[in-house]
Amino acid sequence: MLKRIETYFEFTRLGTNWRTEFLAGVTTFLTMAYIVLVNPAILSATGMPLAAVTAATCLSAAFGSILMGIVARYPIALAPGMGLNAYFTYAVCLKMHIPWQTALGAVFLSGIIFLALTAAGIRQMILHAIPHELYAAVASGIGLFIAFIGFRNAGLVVGDPETLVTLGNIRNPTTALALFGLILMVALEIRKVRGAILIGVLSITGIAWAFGLVHWSPAAGGFHSLAATAFKLDIVGALNKGLLEIVFVFFFVDLFDNLGTLVAVTKRAGLISADHSIPRLNRILFADASATVFGSLTGTSTVTSYIESTAGVMAGGRSGVTAIVTGLLFLGAIGAAPFVGIVPPAATAPALILVGSLMLATITEIRWTHPLVAVPSFLTLILIPLTYSIANGLGFGIIAWAVLHLATGRFRRQDWLLYILAALFLARFVYLGAS
């Protein structure tokens, strides 16, 4: 039986084993476990019960990750997306005064659209229409994005009213401990120690607790609390209120955030084919779309693939078992959700910085001496971290690619979908500027 499972997940071809996959799954969970605390804190501002959203967050992350692991067999974990949860709360519910039940109905509809476009092969066409050089730029841009999040969580980069960002105080215990953690993880990686990132995270967590740097207190939660949000969505209300533009935003941002994350993780894991195609793409997109529908039914905003999955890939994860382990840990976190805060930012920040730095390896695939490629790639690369959005960076890259090729007479009929994407992105940016 065990041998059949290993064959299904292609352990031999991928050069992996149970121990590696388990450690990778734990590593991914630790780097993204913050969502169990952060997502409920954001969504509860809409009036949604905190304990119920906590359970919904864990359950939807578990469902999406396990489905991705079993069906698509990729080491990609899913959870309610950051950014989309803020849009759900502050733009839709609070600014537009839309009840959270109706907003969940809009999320459900966007998930159904995902499924329909996946079944029709349109999402696959979009992925194939994007030049592979932009994929390399997306992967490197996400590396900078991840590293930037790590720097911020470590307190090494802080906000500044005059220069936007500046250097933090390295005498701050959290910052100093994070820097020590980075050195420890890199040293373990150089020595090729299996589970180097996980060992580093656990070691720094232990030191932080020993020095009293972890401030944590348990809170209520559990499966029973889910009843307050499960199946409370108002689909008819979303249709009656004409929330098509909201549905479109949920769909648009999740689509390109997901595609960007998908490319970054698969490139880092070496799972993209020589012709730049991604095997079992349909299954990946199906898992993502199904997770969004499931999340809306349990009571949370759009569920999407997480860039923190690259931490598990760096720990050696190559198969769907990594995602399944992460999902099972999220399932267990429903009862133990209050305890996920025991891992401090000082422990996870160096993991994100290390993973981000290693993801820049794809930058060498870009033809930097060719302006038609270099400029769109640079815009993609730099705007992902600066705008805090994968979709924004990719959008500017696609627009620049289309405009420059049109301006220089390099237009090709077979690239028609790329130009449609550029027009859609441009319309989105104009709409955002007017709102």
Secondary structure, 3 states (H helix, E strand, C coil): CHHHHHHHCCHHHHCCCHHHHHHHHHHHHHHHCCHHHHHHHHHHHHCCCHHHHHHHHHHHHHHHHHHHHHHHCCCCCEEECCCHHHHHHHHHHHHCCCCHHHHHHHHHHHHHHHHHHHHHCHHHHHHHHCCHHHHHHHHHHHHHHHHHHHHHHHCCEEEECCCEEEECCCCCHHHHHHHHHHHHHHHHHHCCCCCHHHHHHHHHHHHHHHCCCCCCCCCCCCHHHHHHCCCCCCHHHHHHCCCHHHHHHHHHHHHHHHHHHHHHHHHHCCCCCCCCCCCCHHHHHHHHHHHHHHHHHHCCCCEEECCCHHHHHHCCCCCHHHHHHHHHHHHHHHHHHHHHHHCCHHHHHHHHHHHHHHHHHHHHHCCCCCHHHHHHHHHHHHHHHHCCCHHHHHHHHHHHHHHHHHHCCCCCHHHHHHHHHHHHHHHHHHHHHHC
